[in-house]
Amino acid sequence: MESSKAKTSHNQKIEYCLYARKSSESDERQAMSIDGQLSEMKSLAKREKLNVVETITESHSAKESGQRPEFNNLLMGISEGRYNSILTWAPDRLSRNAGDLGRIVDFMDQGKLAHIKTYSQSFTNNPNEKFLLMILCSQAKLENDNRGINVKRGLRNKCEIGIRPGVAPIGYKNVLKENRISTVELDPERSPIIKQIFLKVANLGFSGRMVKKWLDDIDLRPKAGARCH
């Protein structure tokens, strides 16, 4: 015989919040765009007749716990009962850290979060499904942690063999040798301008704003194309 809690869960009206997230950080450059996630999940909702009552989008990294304002808004909506389920592209859109994952699982344990639907999987307040959800999100955290270790190891190795571990600052240029950054030399086009900046500050009393205006006037830009700050 089913408990009253189980009956309530079965008869519960399922209402979804569609959550899409993409970070500009390098580890998520290959992730589907927010517009792409929304398009795919709206099509899935229409096909499976899912009742989506709210949509939340966010451009923020999920590496650190509690740092995403829109994710916090998502959880607030669950706490306030605006909806009781989440529709999202993949588990790692929700969490790549233990803290946020714990908050999600807590809501499932409390019966406030009835269902998480992704493009290819579903998770409910079922021990096996919650365990799988935790494994998938923990795997995303493991990938983040390992990536940070590998990047630091690579930078340290470059330093040890005498290679500058990054792009040369403005006024200098990287000289490539055998398809890798070998040395840093003065940039013949930009280094005179950098020298003038120091001379203007030392001899003419230029302030930071005056230097910025002068750089804008001569339209000096880093290689990325944005104006100098």
C-alpha positions in Angstrom: 0.0 0.0 0.0 1.4 3.4 -1.0 2.0 6.0 1.6 0.2 9.3 1.6 3.5 11.0 0.7 3.8 8.8 -2.4 0.3 9.5 -3.4 0.8 13.2 -3.1 3.9 12.9 -5.2 2.1 10.9 -7.9 -0.8 13.4 -8.1 1.5 16.4 -8.0 1.1 18.8 -10.9 4.4 19.1 -12.7 5.5 22.6 -13.7 8.9 23.2 -15.2 11.4 26.1 -15.2 13.5 26.0 -18.3 17.1 26.8 -17.3 19.8 27.5 -19.9 23.4 28.4 -19.1 26.7 29.0 -20.9 29.9 30.5 -19.6 32.4 32.5 -21.7 35.3 30.6 -19.9 37.5 28.5 -22.1 36.2 25.2 -20.6 32.7 25.9 -22.0 33.5 27.3 -25.4 32.3 24.1 -27.0 29.1 24.0 -25.1 25.8 24.7 -26.9 24.8 28.3 -27.0 22.0 29.6 -24.8 19.8 30.1 -27.9 20.6 26.6 -29.0 19.7 25.1 -25.6 16.4 27.1 -25.5 15.5 26.0 -29.0 16.2 22.3 -28.4 14.5 22.2 -25.0 11.4 24.1 -26.1 11.0 21.6 -28.9 11.3 18.8 -26.4 8.8 20.4 -24.1 6.3 20.8 -27.0 6.9 17.2 -28.1 6.4 15.7 -24.7 3.7 18.2 -23.6 5.7 19.5 -20.6 4.3 22.5 -18.8 7.0 25.2 -18.8 5.9 28.1 -16.6 9.2 30.1 -16.4 12.4 30.5 -18.4 15.8 31.5 -16.8 19.0 32.1 -18.8 22.5 32.8 -17.4 26.0 33.5 -18.7 28.1 32.5 -15.8 30.5 29.9 -14.7 29.3 27.1 -12.5 32.6 26.3 -11.0 32.0 28.1 -7.7 29.1 27.4 -5.3 26.5 30.1 -4.8 28.0 32.6 -7.3 25.3 32.4 -10.0 22.5 35.0 -9.4 20.1 33.4 -11.9 20.7 29.9 -10.6 20.0 31.2 -7.1 16.8 32.7 -8.6 16.0 29.2 -10.0 16.3 27.6 -6.5 14.3 30.4 -5.0 11.5 29.7 -7.4 11.5 26.0 -6.3 11.5 27.1 -2.6 8.6 29.5 -3.2 6.6 26.9 -5.2 6.5 28.8 -8.5 7.4 25.5 -10.1 8.6 22.1 -8.9 10.7 20.7 -11.8 13.6 21.8 -14.0 14.1 21.4 -17.7 17.7 21.9 -18.9 20.0 20.7 -21.6 22.3 18.5 -19.5 23.1 18.0 -15.8 26.3 20.1 -16.0 24.2 23.1 -17.0 22.9 23.0 -13.4 26.1 22.3 -11.4 29.8 21.8 -11.7 30.5 22.1 -8.0 29.5 20.2 -4.8 27.7 23.0 -3.1 25.1 23.8 -5.8 24.6 20.0 -6.4 23.9 19.5 -2.7 21.3 22.3 -2.8 19.5 20.6 -5.7 19.6 17.2 -4.1 18.3 18.7 -0.8 15.2 20.1 -2.6 14.6 16.6 -4.1 14.9 15.0 -0.7 12.4 17.6 0.7 9.9 16.8 -2.1 10.1 20.4 -3.4 11.9 19.4 -6.6 9.9 16.5 -8.3 11.7 16.1 -11.6 14.8 17.2 -13.6 14.4 16.6 -17.3 17.4 16.9 -19.6 17.6 16.3 -23.4 18.4 12.6 -22.9 17.8 11.8 -19.2 15.3 12.2 -16.4 15.9 12.4 -12.6 13.3 12.1 -9.9 13.4 11.6 -6.1 14.6 8.1 -6.6 17.8 6.8 -4.9 19.3 5.4 -8.1 18.3 8.5 -10.2 19.7 10.9 -7.6 22.9 8.9 -7.4 23.3 9.0 -11.2 22.7 12.8 -11.1 25.4 13.2 -8.5 27.8 11.1 -10.5 27.3 13.2 -13.7 27.6 16.5 -11.9 30.6 15.2 -9.9 32.2 14.1 -13.2 31.9 17.7 -14.5 33.6 19.0 -11.3 36.4 16.4 -11.7 37.0 17.6 -15.3 37.2 21.2 -14.0 39.6 20.3 -11.3 41.9 18.3 -13.5 41.9 21.0 -16.2 43.1 23.5 -13.7 45.9 21.2 -12.6 46.9 20.4 -16.1 47.0 24.1 -17.1 49.2 25.0 -14.1 51.5 22.0 -14.9 51.8 23.2 -18.5 52.6 26.8 -17.6 55.2 25.6 -15.0 56.8 23.3 -17.6 57.1 26.3 -20.1 58.8 28.4 -17.4 61.3 25.6 -16.6 62.4 25.4 -20.2 62.6 29.1 -20.7 59.4 29.8 -22.6 57.1 32.6 -21.6 53.9 30.9 -20.6 51.5 33.3 -22.2 50.9 36.2 -24.6 53.5 39.0 -24.5 52.3 42.3 -23.0 51.6 45.2 -25.2 54.8 46.7 -26.6 56.4 43.3 -27.0 55.7 40.4 -29.3 56.1 36.6 -29.2 58.6 35.1 -31.5 57.6 31.6 -32.6 60.1 28.9 -33.1 59.0 25.4 -34.2 55.3 26.3 -33.7 55.7 27.3 -30.0 56.4 30.6 -28.2 60.2 30.8 -27.9 61.2 34.3 -27.0 59.7 37.7 -26.3 61.1 40.7 -28.2 60.2 44.4 -28.5 57.4 45.2 -30.9 58.9 47.8 -33.3 55.5 49.4 -33.9 54.1 49.5 -30.4 57.1 49.8 -28.1 57.8 53.4 -29.0 54.2 54.2 -28.0 54.6 52.5 -24.6 57.8 54.5 -24.1 55.9 57.7 -24.8 53.3 56.8 -22.2 56.0 56.7 -19.5 57.6 60.0 -20.7 54.2 61.8 -20.7 53.5 60.6 -17.2 57.0 61.4 -15.9 57.7 64.7 -17.8 54.2 66.1 -18.5 52.3 64.9 -15.5 49.7 62.9 -17.5 47.0 61.3 -15.4 45.6 57.8 -16.2 42.6 59.4 -17.9 44.8 61.7 -20.0 46.9 58.6 -21.1 43.6 56.8 -21.9 42.4 59.7 -24.0 45.7 59.9 -25.9 45.7 56.2 -26.6 42.1 56.5 -27.9 43.1 59.5 -30.1 45.9 57.5 -31.8 43.6 54.4 -31.8 46.0 52.1 -30.1 44.4 48.7 -29.7 45.6 45.3 -28.4 45.6 42.5 -30.9 42.2 41.4 -29.7 40.8 44.7 -31.2 39.3 46.3 -28.0 40.4 49.7 -26.8 43.1 49.9 -24.2 42.0 50.3 -20.6 
